[in-house]
Amino acid sequence: MAQQSTDVVAEAGRRRTFAVISHPDAGKSTLTEALALHAEVISEAGAVHGKSGRRGVVSDWLEMERSRGISITSAALQFAYGDAVINLLDTPGHADFSEDTYRVLSAVDSAVMLLDAAKGLEPQTLKLFDVCRYRGIPVITFINKWDRPGREVLELCDELVERIGLQPMPLTWPVGIAGDFHGVLDLADGSFVRYTRTAGGATLAPEERMDATRAEAEEGVDWHRAHEESELAVGSGGDFDAAAFLAGSATPVLFGAAVLNFGVRHLLDLLVELAPRPSARLDVDERPRELDAPFSAFVFKVQSGMDPSHRDQVAFARVCSGVFERGMVVTNASTARPFATKYAQQVFGQQRSTVEVAYPGDVIGLVNASALRVGDTLYADKPAVRFPGLPSFAPSHFATARPADLSRAKQFRKGIEQLESEGVVQVLRSDLRGDAVPVFAAVGPMQFEVAAHRLEHEFKSPVKLDRLPYTAVRRLADSGQRGVVDGARRCEVLTRTDGAELALFEDEMTMRILLRQNPELALEPLVAEGA
């Protein structure tokens, strides 16, 4: 037993589980593939926007992702790098899918914040960083697209301090201004790493490391500029401090160009060396679940339609303690019912492989998981454990949904149930409209597009969506007061699947007027986006 505990802790220590967060079009999915390329998981990288001769990004599997060049779903990739096991969770960058990103961030131990060299900190990056800060997730910053014209490097570093209070700790420094990228000054030893482009950036970029004397002779002014700027950054509080990184008050900074695979190896090496290992997770009673306790995991994402030839449903679960062994029967803490794990897989885009064993920090895909929902806790043996659930964000867009073809009503209902279980949209119902006309509630309108696309293509049930005028929502604390809202103008109460009664208002003014007229009305705010 002692040997097994030692093995679990040792295996957990090899894991690095992190997410890549960014504003849309900062190059997040491209970086994901560049990391996999450097780990020799794939032999050729794709590009999100499909340059001639390059494939689509492996981690973007949904047809809408490939056609639009954005990440809509989350992807879980696992690969070995040296002696470490990397669990990389790629997340949607678009603001409309921030609820899905929040779920993914609940399953990681660190994050890579990807910044566009020309744009710096953008609105969605700020929101996602706030989530990382809220959850205590340490952040590594990778300033991307240095191969294109962009801002001054010191200006980008200053922005981290001024806008989010994060002290930059540069570990590499670009040699050559943005748009004229030669390589990086490695601040650990003062050497120069020169990169060489490959055709379309589809294969590993050759690297040549040289000492400072040769670099000065060959790079001249660019080398001196890099030295002077990096000394200024380090001298203004940018000395590397691992404790400050783990505490979330400082961020290591690296520079590169993911589309050319420049600077990516530095990032992987840093993650292995510095990123936090899995640790004991707090349960709902705030008791730590130690790594060597019996198996436990929590479900942070449910997804169907990943393999068009098999209409299965995959539940992605983060292992929190113990050893997962395929075939073990575990208990779902939400229902107290057993769940057999006969079909467990590691998922790389649309590529799958059977997983026999997994350890804390690993992400496993449980197939045929129609009984599992986002936020469920799975455990084996006693004592039972339950981890905190994941909140639903406050929606701000609403639309009724009807099947375009009434003969497909059965497929429509099945599709609605599926999308609801995955959290693609929140599904609300009312006595007025009946179950046949559910209301979709979303953080962003693109969620409606995804829901409609999947209903049509996966369930062969085209849908008609009619937008509702509501923009403000609160939870009704006392169901006995439902008539107060339903009886007023420009508002109504709808019921979510979890039983929560949500009061919808056309705008904040409508809500405030109703509250003035009915001061006893008890309304509670929902979790806000990015909270």
C-alpha positions as CSV (number, residue, x, y, z in Angstrom):
1,M,0.0,0.0,0.0
2,A,2.9,2.4,0.9
3,Q,4.5,1.5,-2.4
4,Q,1.3,2.3,-4.3
5,S,1.0,5.7,-2.5
6,T,4.6,6.5,-3.4
7,D,4.0,5.6,-7.1
8,V,0.9,7.8,-7.2
9,V,2.7,10.8,-5.8
10,A,5.7,10.2,-8.1
11,E,3.5,9.9,-11.2
12,A,1.6,13.0,-10.2
13,G,4.9,14.8,-9.9
14,R,5.6,14.1,-13.6
15,R,2.3,15.8,-14.7
16,R,2.0,19.4,-16.0
17,T,-1.6,20.3,-16.6
18,F,-2.2,23.7,-18.1
19,A,-4.4,25.7,-20.5
20,V,-3.6,28.3,-23.2
21,I,-5.7,31.4,-22.8
22,S,-5.9,34.4,-25.2
23,H,-8.0,36.9,-27.1
24,P,-9.3,35.5,-30.4
25,D,-6.8,35.4,-33.2
26,A,-3.7,35.7,-30.9
27,G,-2.6,32.3,-32.2
28,K,-3.7,30.0,-29.5
29,S,-4.6,26.9,-31.5
30,T,-1.4,27.4,-33.6
31,L,0.6,27.5,-30.4
32,T,-1.1,24.3,-29.2
33,E,0.0,22.5,-32.3
34,A,3.5,24.0,-32.2
35,L,3.9,22.6,-28.6
36,A,2.7,19.1,-29.8
37,L,5.1,19.4,-32.8
38,H,8.1,20.0,-30.5
39,A,7.1,17.1,-28.4
40,E,7.1,15.0,-31.6
41,V,3.5,14.0,-31.2
42,I,2.8,15.2,-34.7
43,S,5.1,15.5,-37.6
44,E,3.6,18.5,-39.3
45,A,1.7,21.5,-37.9
46,G,-1.4,23.0,-39.3
47,A,-2.5,26.6,-39.3
48,V,-5.9,27.8,-38.1
49,H,-6.5,29.8,-41.3
50,G,-5.4,27.0,-43.6
51,K,-2.4,28.4,-45.5
52,S,-1.9,26.7,-48.8
53,G,-0.1,23.3,-48.3
54,R,-0.9,23.2,-44.6
55,R,-3.5,21.1,-42.9
56,G,-6.2,22.4,-40.5
57,V,-5.3,22.5,-36.8
58,V,-5.6,19.0,-35.3
59,S,-7.1,20.2,-32.0
60,D,-10.0,22.0,-33.9
61,W,-12.3,19.2,-34.8
62,L,-15.7,20.8,-35.2
63,E,-16.5,21.7,-38.8
64,M,-17.4,25.2,-37.8
65,E,-14.0,25.6,-36.3
66,R,-12.2,24.6,-39.4
67,S,-14.3,26.8,-41.7
68,R,-14.2,29.9,-39.5
69,G,-10.6,29.6,-38.2
70,I,-11.6,29.9,-34.5
71,S,-11.7,27.5,-31.6
72,I,-15.3,26.9,-30.4
73,T,-14.9,23.8,-28.2
74,S,-12.1,22.8,-25.8
75,A,-9.6,20.2,-26.8
76,A,-7.6,18.0,-24.4
77,L,-4.2,16.9,-25.6
78,Q,-1.7,14.6,-23.7
79,F,1.8,13.9,-24.7
80,A,5.2,13.0,-23.2
81,Y,8.0,15.5,-23.2
82,G,11.2,14.1,-21.8
83,D,10.3,12.5,-18.5
84,A,7.2,14.8,-18.1
85,V,3.6,14.1,-19.1
86,I,1.9,17.2,-20.6
87,N,-1.8,17.6,-20.3
88,L,-2.6,20.6,-22.5
89,L,-6.2,21.9,-22.5
90,D,-6.9,24.1,-25.5
91,T,-9.8,26.5,-24.9
92,P,-12.2,28.7,-26.9
93,G,-10.8,32.1,-27.3
94,H,-14.0,33.8,-28.5
95,A,-15.8,35.8,-25.7
96,D,-19.1,34.0,-26.5
97,F,-17.6,30.8,-25.2
98,S,-16.1,32.1,-22.0
99,E,-18.3,29.8,-19.9
100,D,-16.6,26.8,-21.5
101,T,-13.2,28.3,-20.9
102,Y,-14.0,28.8,-17.2
103,R,-14.8,25.1,-16.9
104,V,-11.5,24.2,-18.4
105,L,-9.6,26.5,-16.1
106,S,-11.1,24.6,-13.2
107,A,-9.1,21.6,-14.3
108,V,-5.6,23.0,-14.7
109,D,-2.7,23.9,-12.5
110,S,-1.3,26.8,-14.5
111,A,-2.0,28.8,-17.7
112,V,-0.1,30.2,-20.6
113,M,-1.3,33.7,-21.4
114,L,-0.7,34.3,-25.1
115,L,-0.4,38.0,-26.3
116,D,-0.3,39.3,-29.8
117,A,2.9,41.4,-30.2
118,A,0.9,44.1,-32.0
119,K,-2.1,44.3,-29.7
120,G,-0.9,43.3,-26.2
121,L,-3.5,42.8,-23.6
122,E,-6.9,42.6,-25.3
123,P,-10.4,42.5,-23.7
124,Q,-10.9,38.7,-23.6
125,T,-7.4,38.2,-22.4
126,L,-8.1,40.5,-19.5
127,K,-11.3,38.6,-18.6
128,L,-9.5,35.2,-18.7
129,F,-6.7,36.5,-16.6
130,D,-9.2,37.6,-14.0
131,V,-10.5,34.1,-13.9
132,C,-6.9,32.8,-13.4
133,R,-6.4,35.3,-10.6
134,Y,-9.8,34.4,-9.0
135,R,-8.8,30.7,-9.1
136,G,-5.2,31.2,-8.0
137,I,-3.7,29.9,-11.2
138,P,-0.1,30.9,-12.0
139,V,0.4,32.4,-15.4
140,I,3.3,32.2,-17.9
141,T,3.2,34.9,-20.6
142,F,4.2,34.1,-24.2
143,I,4.3,37.2,-26.5
144,N,3.5,35.8,-29.9
145,K,3.8,37.0,-33.5
146,W,7.2,38.6,-33.1
147,D,7.7,37.8,-36.8
148,R,5.2,40.5,-37.7
149,P,5.2,44.3,-37.1
150,G,4.2,45.1,-33.6
151,R,4.8,47.3,-30.5
152,E,7.9,48.1,-28.6
153,V,8.9,45.2,-26.3
154,L,9.3,47.4,-23.2
155,E,5.9,48.9,-23.8
156,L,4.3,45.4,-23.8
157,C,6.1,44.6,-20.5
158,D,5.0,47.8,-18.9
159,E,1.4,47.1,-19.9
160,L,1.4,43.9,-17.7
161,V,2.2,46.0,-14.7
162,E,-0.1,48.9,-15.4
163,R,-3.2,47.0,-16.5
164,I,-3.2,43.8,-14.5
165,G,-0.6,44.4,-11.8
166,L,1.5,41.5,-12.9
167,Q,5.3,42.0,-12.7
168,P,7.0,40.7,-15.9
169,M,10.0,38.5,-15.4
170,P,11.6,38.1,-18.8
171,L,13.5,34.8,-19.4
172,T,14.1,35.5,-23.1
173,W,14.4,38.7,-25.0
174,P,13.8,39.2,-28.8
175,V,16.8,40.0,-31.0
176,G,15.4,42.2,-33.8
177,I,12.3,44.4,-33.6
178,A,8.8,43.0,-34.1
179,G,8.6,42.0,-37.8
180,D,12.4,41.4,-38.0
181,F,12.8,38.5,-35.7
182,H,16.3,36.9,-35.6
183,G,16.1,34.9,-32.4
184,V,16.2,35.4,-28.6
185,L,18.7,36.4,-26.0
186,D,18.5,33.6,-23.3
187,L,18.8,35.6,-20.1
188,A,19.7,32.4,-18.1
189,D,23.1,32.2,-19.6
190,G,23.5,35.2,-21.9
191,S,23.6,33.1,-25.1
192,F,21.9,33.8,-28.4
193,V,19.4,31.3,-30.0
194,R,19.0,32.0,-33.7
195,Y,16.0,30.6,-35.5
196,T,15.8,29.5,-39.1
197,R,12.4,29.5,-41.0
198,T,11.1,26.4,-42.5
199,A,8.6,26.1,-45.4
200,G,5.3,27.5,-44.1
201,G,6.4,26.8,-40.5
202,A,5.1,23.3,-40.8
203,T,8.1,21.6,-39.4
204,L,10.5,22.3,-36.5
205,A,12.5,25.5,-36.8
206,P,16.3,24.7,-36.6
207,E,17.9,26.5,-33.7
208,E,21.5,27.5,-33.4
209,R,22.9,28.6,-30.0
210,M,26.0,30.8,-29.9
211,D,27.9,32.7,-27.2
212,A,27.6,36.4,-26.6
213,T,30.9,37.3,-28.4
214,R,29.8,35.7,-31.7
215,A,26.3,37.0,-31.3
216,E,27.6,40.6,-30.9
217,A,29.7,40.2,-34.0
218,E,26.9,38.8,-36.2
219,E,23.9,40.7,-34.8
220,G,25.5,44.0,-34.0
221,V,23.0,46.8,-33.2
222,D,20.1,44.3,-32.6
223,W,22.1,42.4,-30.1
224,H,23.1,45.6,-28.2
225,R,19.5,46.8,-28.2
226,A,18.3,43.5,-26.8
227,H,20.9,43.6,-24.0
228,E,20.0,47.2,-23.1
229,E,16.3,46.7,-23.1
230,S,16.4,43.4,-21.1
231,E,18.7,45.0,-18.5
232,L,16.1,47.8,-18.1
233,A,13.3,45.3,-17.6
234,V,15.2,43.1,-15.1
235,G,16.4,46.2,-13.3
236,S,12.9,47.5,-12.7
237,G,11.9,44.5,-10.6
238,G,12.0,41.8,-13.3
239,D,14.5,39.4,-11.6
240,F,13.1,35.9,-11.8
241,D,11.3,34.8,-8.6
242,A,9.7,31.4,-8.6
243,A,7.7,32.1,-5.4
244,A,6.2,35.3,-6.9
245,F,5.2,33.3,-10.0
246,L,3.5,30.6,-8.0
247,A,1.8,33.2,-5.8
248,G,0.4,34.9,-8.9
249,S,2.0,38.3,-8.5
250,A,4.6,37.9,-11.3
251,T,4.8,36.2,-14.7
252,P,7.7,34.7,-16.6
253,V,7.8,36.2,-20.1
254,L,9.0,34.6,-23.3
255,F,8.9,35.8,-26.9
256,G,8.3,33.8,-30.1
257,A,6.3,33.2,-33.2
258,A,4.2,30.1,-32.9
259,V,3.3,29.9,-36.6
260,L,7.0,29.5,-37.3
261,N,7.7,27.4,-34.2
262,F,10.1,30.0,-32.9
263,G,10.5,30.1,-29.1
264,V,8.2,27.2,-28.5
265,R,10.8,24.8,-27.1
266,H,11.7,27.5,-24.5
267,L,8.1,27.5,-23.4
268,L,7.9,23.7,-23.1
269,D,11.1,23.5,-21.1
270,L,9.9,26.3,-18.8
271,L,6.6,24.5,-18.2
272,V,8.4,21.3,-17.2
273,E,10.8,23.1,-15.0
274,L,8.5,25.6,-13.3
275,A,4.8,24.9,-13.7
276,P,3.2,23.6,-10.5
277,R,2.5,19.9,-10.1
278,P,-0.9,18.5,-9.2
279,S,-1.6,18.9,-5.5
280,A,-4.4,18.0,-3.0
281,R,-7.8,19.4,-4.1
282,L,-10.4,20.8,-1.7
283,D,-13.8,19.1,-1.6
284,V,-17.1,20.8,-0.9
285,D,-16.3,20.9,2.8
286,E,-12.9,22.5,2.0
287,R,-11.0,19.3,3.1
288,P,-8.0,18.4,1.0
289,R,-8.3,15.2,-1.0
290,E,-4.7,14.0,-0.9
291,L,-3.1,12.7,-4.1
292,D,-2.6,9.2,-2.7
293,A,-6.3,8.9,-1.6
294,P,-8.5,6.5,-3.5
295,F,-9.4,7.5,-7.1
296,S,-11.4,10.6,-7.6
297,A,-12.0,12.9,-10.5
298,F,-14.4,15.7,-11.6
299,V,-16.1,16.2,-14.9
300,F,-15.4,19.6,-16.4
301,K,-16.6,19.1,-20.0
302,V,-19.1,16.8,-21.8
303,Q,-19.0,16.6,-25.6
304,S,-20.7,14.6,-28.3
305,G,-20.2,14.5,-32.0
306,M,-16.4,14.4,-31.9
307,D,-16.5,11.2,-34.1
308,P,-19.2,11.5,-36.7
309,S,-19.0,7.7,-37.3
310,H,-19.8,7.0,-33.7
311,R,-22.6,9.0,-32.0
312,D,-21.1,8.8,-28.6
313,Q,-20.7,11.2,-25.8
314,V,-17.4,11.9,-24.1
315,A,-17.0,13.3,-20.6
316,F,-13.7,14.9,-19.9
317,A,-12.6,14.3,-16.3
318,R,-9.6,15.6,-14.4
319,V,-8.1,13.0,-12.1
320,C,-7.6,14.4,-8.7
321,S,-6.4,11.5,-6.6
322,G,-5.5,7.9,-6.8
323,V,-5.0,5.7,-9.8
324,F,-7.6,5.4,-12.6
325,E,-7.7,1.9,-14.2
326,R,-9.9,1.3,-17.2
327,G,-12.8,-0.9,-16.4
328,M,-13.1,0.2,-12.7
329,V,-16.6,0.9,-11.5
330,V,-16.8,4.3,-9.8
331,T,-19.6,6.2,-8.1
332,N,-21.1,9.4,-9.4
333,A,-21.5,11.6,-6.3
334,S,-24.3,13.6,-7.8
335,T,-26.6,10.6,-8.3
336,A,-24.9,8.0,-6.0
337,R,-25.1,5.6,-8.9
338,P,-22.3,3.4,-10.2
339,F,-20.6,4.2,-13.5
340,A,-18.5,1.7,-15.4
341,T,-15.4,3.0,-17.1
342,K,-15.0,0.3,-19.8
343,Y,-14.4,2.8,-22.5
344,A,-11.8,5.4,-21.5
345,Q,-9.6,7.3,-24.0
346,Q,-7.0,9.9,-24.4
347,V,-8.2,12.4,-27.0
348,F,-6.0,14.3,-29.4
349,G,-8.4,16.3,-31.7
350,Q,-10.3,13.5,-33.5
351,Q,-7.6,11.0,-32.8
352,R,-8.3,8.6,-29.9
353,S,-6.3,6.0,-28.0
354,T,-7.4,3.7,-25.2
355,V,-6.1,4.7,-21.8
356,E,-5.5,1.9,-19.3
357,V,-4.1,3.9,-16.4
358,A,-4.2,7.6,-15.4
359,Y,-2.8,9.6,-12.4
360,P,-3.6,12.9,-10.7
361,G,-3.3,15.7,-13.2
362,D,-4.3,13.5,-16.2
363,V,-7.4,14.2,-18.2
364,I,-9.4,11.2,-19.4
365,G,-12.2,10.9,-21.8
366,L,-15.0,8.6,-20.6
367,V,-17.0,7.4,-23.6
368,N,-20.7,6.5,-23.6
369,A,-21.1,8.9,-20.7
370,S,-24.7,10.0,-21.1
371,A,-25.2,9.6,-17.3
372,L,-22.5,12.3,-16.6
373,R,-22.9,16.0,-16.5
374,V,-20.5,18.9,-16.1
375,G,-19.6,19.3,-12.5
376,D,-20.1,15.7,-11.5
377,T,-17.6,14.0,-9.1
378,L,-16.5,10.4,-9.6
379,Y,-14.9,8.4,-6.9
380,A,-13.9,4.8,-6.0
381,D,-14.0,3.2,-2.6
382,K,-14.8,5.1,0.6
383,P,-14.8,7.7,2.0
384,A,-17.0,9.3,-0.5
385,V,-16.0,12.7,-1.9
386,R,-17.6,15.5,-3.7
387,F,-15.8,18.5,-5.3
388,P,-17.4,21.9,-5.7
389,G,-19.6,22.1,-8.8
390,L,-19.1,24.6,-11.6
391,P,-21.3,27.6,-11.8
392,S,-23.5,28.6,-14.8
393,F,-22.7,32.1,-16.0
394,A,-25.3,34.8,-16.2
395,P,-26.7,34.6,-19.8
396,S,-27.4,37.8,-21.6
397,H,-28.9,36.5,-24.9
398,F,-32.2,34.5,-25.2
399,A,-34.1,32.9,-28.1
400,T,-37.0,30.5,-28.4
401,A,-36.2,27.3,-30.4
402,R,-38.6,25.3,-32.6
403,P,-38.0,22.5,-35.1
404,A,-38.2,23.8,-38.6
405,D,-39.7,20.4,-39.6
406,L,-42.3,19.2,-37.1
407,S,-41.8,15.6,-38.4
408,R,-38.3,15.9,-36.8
409,A,-39.7,16.8,-33.4
410,K,-38.2,13.6,-31.8
411,Q,-34.7,14.3,-33.1
412,F,-35.2,18.0,-32.0
413,R,-35.9,16.9,-28.4
414,K,-33.0,14.5,-28.3
415,G,-30.7,17.2,-29.6
416,I,-31.9,19.7,-27.1
417,E,-31.2,17.2,-24.3
418,Q,-27.7,16.6,-25.6
419,L,-26.8,20.3,-26.0
420,E,-28.1,21.0,-22.6
421,S,-26.1,18.2,-20.9
422,E,-22.9,19.5,-22.6
423,G,-23.6,23.1,-21.6
424,V,-23.5,24.3,-25.2
425,V,-26.4,26.6,-24.2
426,Q,-28.5,26.8,-21.1
427,V,-32.1,25.5,-21.7
428,L,-35.0,27.3,-20.0
429,R,-38.7,26.3,-20.0
430,S,-41.9,28.0,-19.2
431,D,-45.5,27.0,-18.6
432,L,-46.6,29.6,-21.1
433,R,-44.7,28.1,-24.0
434,G,-44.6,24.4,-22.9
435,D,-41.8,21.9,-23.3
436,A,-42.1,21.9,-27.0
437,V,-40.7,25.4,-27.3
438,P,-37.6,25.7,-25.0
439,V,-35.7,28.9,-24.6
440,F,-32.0,29.0,-25.3
441,A,-29.9,31.2,-22.9
442,A,-26.4,32.1,-23.8
443,V,-23.5,34.2,-22.7
444,G,-22.8,35.2,-26.3
445,P,-24.9,35.0,-29.5
446,M,-22.4,32.7,-31.3
447,Q,-23.5,29.9,-28.9
448,F,-26.9,30.0,-30.8
449,E,-25.1,29.5,-34.1
450,V,-23.2,26.5,-32.7
451,A,-26.4,25.0,-31.2
452,A,-28.4,25.5,-34.5
453,H,-25.5,24.1,-36.6
454,R,-25.2,20.9,-34.4
455,L,-29.0,20.4,-34.3
456,E,-29.1,20.5,-38.1
457,H,-26.0,18.4,-38.9
458,E,-25.8,16.0,-36.0
459,F,-29.5,15.4,-35.3
460,K,-30.9,16.2,-38.7
461,S,-33.3,18.7,-37.2
462,P,-33.0,22.3,-38.6
463,V,-34.2,24.8,-36.0
464,K,-35.9,28.2,-36.0
465,L,-34.6,30.6,-33.5
466,D,-36.5,33.7,-32.5
467,R,-34.7,36.2,-30.3
468,L,-36.3,37.4,-27.1
469,P,-35.8,41.0,-26.0
470,Y,-34.4,40.2,-22.6
471,T,-30.9,41.5,-21.5
472,A,-31.0,41.3,-17.7
473,V,-31.4,38.1,-15.6
474,R,-31.6,37.4,-11.9
475,R,-32.4,34.2,-9.9
476,L,-35.7,34.3,-8.1
477,A,-34.9,33.5,-4.5
478,D,-38.5,32.7,-3.5
479,S,-40.6,30.7,-6.0
480,G,-43.7,32.0,-4.2
481,Q,-43.0,35.4,-5.7
482,R,-43.1,34.1,-9.3
483,G,-46.5,35.7,-10.0
484,V,-45.1,39.2,-9.2
485,V,-42.7,38.9,-12.1
486,D,-44.9,37.0,-14.5
487,G,-47.7,39.6,-13.9
488,A,-45.5,42.6,-14.8
489,R,-44.8,43.9,-18.2
490,R,-41.6,43.3,-20.2
491,C,-40.4,40.4,-18.0
492,E,-41.1,36.7,-17.2
493,V,-39.8,33.8,-15.1
494,L,-38.3,30.7,-16.8
495,T,-37.1,27.5,-15.2
496,R,-33.7,26.1,-15.8
497,T,-33.1,22.3,-15.9
498,D,-31.4,22.4,-12.4
499,G,-34.7,23.8,-11.0
500,A,-33.4,27.4,-10.7
501,E,-36.1,30.0,-11.5
502,L,-34.6,32.8,-13.5
503,A,-36.4,36.2,-13.8
504,L,-35.8,37.8,-17.2
505,F,-36.1,41.5,-17.9
506,E,-35.9,43.6,-21.1
507,D,-33.3,45.8,-19.4
508,E,-31.9,46.8,-16.0
509,M,-34.4,49.8,-15.7
510,T,-37.4,47.4,-16.0
511,M,-36.0,45.3,-13.2
512,R,-35.3,48.4,-11.0
513,I,-38.8,49.7,-11.5
514,L,-40.3,46.4,-10.5
515,L,-38.1,46.2,-7.4
516,R,-39.2,49.7,-6.4
517,Q,-42.8,48.7,-6.8
518,N,-42.3,45.4,-4.9
519,P,-39.5,45.9,-2.4
520,E,-40.1,42.5,-0.9
521,L,-39.1,40.8,-4.2
522,A,-36.0,38.7,-3.6
523,L,-33.7,38.6,-6.7
524,E,-30.2,37.2,-6.6
525,P,-27.4,37.9,-9.1
526,L,-26.0,35.0,-11.1
527,V,-22.3,34.3,-11.5
528,A,-21.1,37.0,-13.9
529,E,-18.9,36.4,-16.9
530,G,-15.3,36.1,-15.9
531,A,-16.1,35.8,-12.2
